[in-house]
Amino acid sequence: MRDITYPPVIWTAKTLFRVLGQRFIMTGTEHVPRSGGVMLAYNHIGYVDFVYGGLATQPSKRLVRFMAKREIFDHPIGGPAMRSFHHIEVDRGEGVASFHTAVDYLRQGEAVGIFPEATISRSMELKEFKTGAVRIAAEAGVPLVPVILWGTQRLMTKDHPRDFSRGKTIAITVGEPLHPTGADAVAETALLRERMSAMLDDTIARYPADEQPPGSWWLPARHGGGAPTPEEALALDQAEKRARAERRRAKQQGNA
């Protein structure tokens, strides 16, 4: 694929990371193959995950084509940018087209990134996974590489103000590839989630203790942090969904 805007944007982002004094803990990046199709599955804890997620493939000199919700592509500025990076538009109501696009990209030798949780986790723990990552990787016949991001939620996430102050650490952990067959997508997805859950715990344990003291809002409750429990986060997600549906109804009635 021809990339005109992607490389300079990456250079600009790296410059910004330096200006912000950000430190990076990169582990396991050797698991990303230097060529050939590869699917990367990321946890989702903040709005800038796709920005930092691409760093997982930089040592291998790869560009990641992220699968992202249609609303981003509908944005007058974000849409053209996403298309110029050859990211993949996902319609949550009808995902067949994005499935086939992702498979086609992978068969062409591209690196495709996906967030199996589909939405940001308020608990900072892994939510339930959709089976898309496993099914796409199996259909394309490519390895599925798990990736854990940590620290990105401190910059920009749900229910908290943005904080781009200097000196934060971003941890990126890349795991060994899985090779799903698609014979049992549910079981293989459960295995992926189990693997990533262990990676998340390890990443949190290795994160600088002085940057995540007990009670930190970005730390899972299970680790002594102040983030909502998964049950509390689910209730917040459901309330948000109801509020969004109510706003849609009100807008439709106003346009009637």
C-alpha positions in Angstrom: 0.0 0.0 0.0 1.2 3.5 -0.7 1.6 5.6 2.4 2.0 9.3 2.1 0.6 10.7 5.4 1.2 7.8 7.8 5.1 8.0 8.1 5.2 11.8 8.7 2.4 11.5 11.3 4.4 8.8 13.1 7.5 11.0 13.1 5.4 13.9 14.4 3.9 11.7 17.2 7.3 10.5 18.3 8.5 14.1 18.4 5.5 14.9 20.6 6.3 12.0 22.9 9.8 13.4 23.4 8.4 16.9 24.1 6.1 15.4 26.7 9.0 13.6 28.3 7.3 10.2 28.0 9.2 7.0 28.9 8.5 3.7 27.2 8.8 0.2 28.5 8.7 -2.0 25.4 8.7 -5.8 25.9 8.4 -8.6 23.4 8.4 -6.6 20.2 10.4 -9.4 18.6 7.2 -11.4 18.4 6.0 -9.2 15.6 7.1 -10.8 12.3 9.0 -8.5 10.0 7.0 -9.5 6.9 3.7 -11.2 6.0 0.2 -10.7 7.3 -0.2 -10.5 11.1 -3.2 -9.7 13.3 -2.5 -7.7 16.5 -5.1 -7.8 19.3 -4.9 -4.9 21.8 -6.6 -4.2 25.2 -8.6 -0.9 25.2 -8.2 1.5 28.1 -8.1 4.9 26.5 -8.9 7.1 23.5 -5.3 7.3 22.3 -4.6 3.5 22.3 -4.4 3.4 18.6 -1.7 6.1 18.6 0.5 4.2 21.0 -0.5 0.8 19.8 1.3 1.3 16.5 4.6 1.5 18.4 4.4 -2.2 19.0 5.4 -2.8 15.3 7.9 0.0 14.9 11.0 -2.2 15.7 9.8 -4.5 12.9 9.3 -1.5 10.6 5.6 -2.3 10.1 2.6 0.0 9.9 -0.6 -1.1 11.6 -4.0 -0.8 9.9 -6.4 -0.4 12.8 -10.1 -1.5 12.7 -12.1 1.4 14.1 -15.7 2.3 14.5 -17.5 4.0 11.6 -18.2 7.2 13.7 -14.5 8.1 13.5 -14.6 7.8 9.7 -17.7 10.1 9.6 -15.7 12.9 11.3 -14.8 15.7 8.8 -11.2 15.7 9.9 -10.7 12.3 11.4 -12.3 10.5 8.5 -9.9 11.6 5.7 -7.0 11.0 8.1 -8.1 7.5 8.9 -8.6 6.6 5.2 -5.2 8.0 4.3 -3.7 5.6 6.9 -5.6 2.8 5.3 -7.4 2.0 8.5 -10.5 -0.2 8.3 -14.0 1.2 8.9 -16.2 -1.0 11.1 -20.0 -0.8 11.2 -21.0 -2.4 14.5 -24.4 -3.2 13.1 -23.0 -4.9 10.0 -19.5 -6.1 10.3 -19.3 -8.4 7.2 -17.6 -5.7 5.0 -14.9 -4.9 7.6 -14.3 -8.6 8.1 -13.6 -9.2 4.5 -11.5 -6.0 4.2 -9.3 -7.1 7.1 -8.9 -10.6 5.7 -7.9 -9.1 2.3 -5.3 -6.7 4.0 -3.8 -9.7 5.9 -3.5 -11.8 2.7 -1.7 -8.8 1.1 0.8 -9.0 3.9 -0.4 -6.1 6.1 -0.4 -5.8 9.9 -4.0 -5.3 11.1 -4.9 -4.1 14.6 -8.1 -4.8 16.5 -9.5 -4.2 19.9 -11.5 -7.4 20.8 -13.3 -5.6 23.6 -14.7 -3.2 21.1 -15.1 -0.4 23.7 -12.9 1.2 26.4 -12.8 -0.6 29.7 -13.6 1.6 32.6 -12.3 -1.0 35.1 -9.0 -1.1 33.3 -9.4 -4.9 33.2 -10.2 -6.9 30.2 -13.9 -6.9 29.2 -15.5 -9.7 27.3 -14.0 -10.3 23.9 -15.7 -10.4 20.6 -14.6 -13.4 18.4 -13.6 -11.2 15.4 -9.9 -11.2 16.0 -9.7 -15.0 16.1 -12.1 -15.5 13.1 -10.3 -13.0 10.9 -6.8 -14.3 11.7 -8.0 -17.9 11.1 -9.7 -17.0 7.8 -6.5 -15.2 6.5 -4.2 -17.9 7.9 -2.0 -15.5 9.8 -0.6 -15.4 13.4 -2.6 -13.5 16.1 -0.3 -11.5 18.3 -1.6 -10.2 21.7 -0.6 -6.7 22.8 -1.1 -5.0 26.2 -1.0 -1.2 26.6 -0.7 0.4 30.0 -0.4 4.1 30.9 -2.4 5.4 27.9 -5.5 5.7 30.2 -3.7 8.3 32.2 -3.7 10.6 29.2 -7.2 10.4 27.9 -10.0 7.9 28.8 -13.7 7.8 29.9 -14.9 9.7 32.9 -11.6 11.6 33.6 -10.1 14.8 32.3 -7.3 14.8 29.8 -3.9 14.9 31.3 -0.9 15.4 28.9 1.5 16.6 31.6 5.1 15.6 31.2 6.9 12.5 32.4 4.4 9.7 32.1 5.5 6.1 31.4 3.8 4.1 28.6 4.2 0.3 28.8 3.7 -1.9 25.7 3.9 -5.7 26.1 3.8 -7.9 23.1 3.1 -11.6 23.6 4.0 -14.7 21.6 1.7 -15.3 18.6 -1.3 -17.6 18.6 -2.3 -19.5 15.6 -6.1 -19.8 15.6 -7.8 -22.3 13.3 -11.3 -21.0 13.6 -12.6 -24.5 14.4 -13.9 -23.2 17.8 -13.8 -19.4 17.7 -15.3 -19.1 21.2 -12.7 -21.4 22.8 -9.8 -19.7 20.9 -11.1 -16.3 21.9 -11.2 -17.4 25.6 -7.6 -18.5 25.2 -6.6 -15.1 23.7 -8.3 -13.3 26.6 -6.7 -15.6 29.2 -3.3 -14.9 27.7 -3.8 -11.2 27.6 -5.1 -11.1 31.1 -1.9 -12.7 32.4 0.1 -10.2 30.3 -1.9 -7.3 31.8 -1.1 -8.4 35.3 2.6 -8.8 34.5 2.6 -5.3 32.8 1.0 -3.7 35.8 3.5 -5.4 38.1 6.4 -4.1 36.1 5.1 -0.5 35.8 7.0 2.1 37.9 5.4 1.9 41.4 5.9 5.6 42.0 3.6 6.4 39.1 0.7 4.2 40.3 0.5 4.3 44.0 -2.3 2.4 45.8 -5.7 4.0 45.2 -4.8 5.5 41.8 -7.9 5.9 39.7 -6.3 4.3 36.7 -5.3 1.1 38.6 -7.8 -1.9 38.7 -9.6 -2.4 42.0 -8.1 -5.9 42.1 -4.7 -4.4 42.2 -5.6 -1.9 45.0 -6.6 0.9 42.7 -9.6 3.2 42.5 -10.9 2.1 39.2 -14.5 0.7 39.2 -14.8 -3.1 39.5 -15.8 -4.9 36.4 -19.4 -5.1 37.7 -19.5 -1.4 38.5 -18.0 -0.6 35.1 -20.7 -2.7 33.4 -23.4 -0.7 35.2 -21.8 2.5 34.0 -21.5 1.2 30.5 -25.2 0.3 30.5 -26.2 3.7 31.8 -24.1 5.3 29.1 -25.8 3.2 26.4 -29.2 4.1 27.7 -28.3 7.8 27.7 -27.0 7.6 24.2 -30.2 5.9 23.0 -32.3 8.6 24.6 -30.3 11.3 22.9 -30.8 9.6 19.6 -34.6 9.4 20.2 -34.8 13.0 21.2 -32.8 14.1 18.1 -35.1 12.0 15.8 -38.2 13.5 17.5 -36.8 17.0 17.0 -36.2 16.4 13.3 -39.6 14.9 12.8 
